[in-house]
Amino acid sequence: MRGLDQQRYAQGLHECTELKKAAGFVTPGGMISKFLTERGYKVYIAKS
């Protein structure tokens, strides 16, 4: 998360979470990465 404005990211994450809830998703994860990507963030998902 180098060079990232933490406050801006936290606000974007909050907005994405609210949009996800409004779309009917209540479990963690899911569409958060989609919403963040649409806002211009690069999302990398760790493989376990």
C-alpha positions in Angstrom: 0.0 0.0 0.0 2.9 2.3 -0.8 2.0 5.8 -1.9 -1.6 5.4 -0.9 -3.6 8.0 1.0 -4.9 5.9 3.9 -7.8 8.2 4.7 -8.9 8.1 1.0 -8.6 4.3 0.9 -10.6 3.9 4.2 -13.4 6.1 2.8 -13.4 4.2 -0.5 -13.5 0.9 1.3 -16.4 2.1 3.5 -18.3 3.2 0.4 -17.7 -0.1 -1.3 -18.8 -2.0 1.7 -22.0 0.0 1.8 -22.6 -0.5 -1.9 -22.1 -4.2 -1.4 -24.7 -4.3 1.5 -27.1 -2.3 -0.7 -26.7 -5.0 -3.4 -27.7 -7.7 -1.0 -24.3 -9.1 -0.1 -23.8 -9.5 3.6 -20.8 -11.8 3.9 -17.2 -10.6 4.1 -15.2 -10.3 0.9 -17.0 -10.9 -2.3 -17.5 -7.9 -4.4 -15.3 -5.5 -2.4 -12.4 -6.0 -4.9 -14.7 -5.3 -7.8 -15.9 -2.0 -6.3 -12.3 -1.0 -5.4 -11.1 -1.8 -8.9 -13.9 0.3 -10.4 -12.6 3.2 -8.3 -9.1 2.9 -9.7 -7.4 0.8 -7.1 -5.2 -2.2 -8.1 -6.4 -5.2 -6.1 -4.1 -8.2 -5.7 -5.6 -11.3 -4.2 -3.2 -13.5 -2.3 -3.2 -17.1 -3.2 -3.1 -19.5 -0.2 
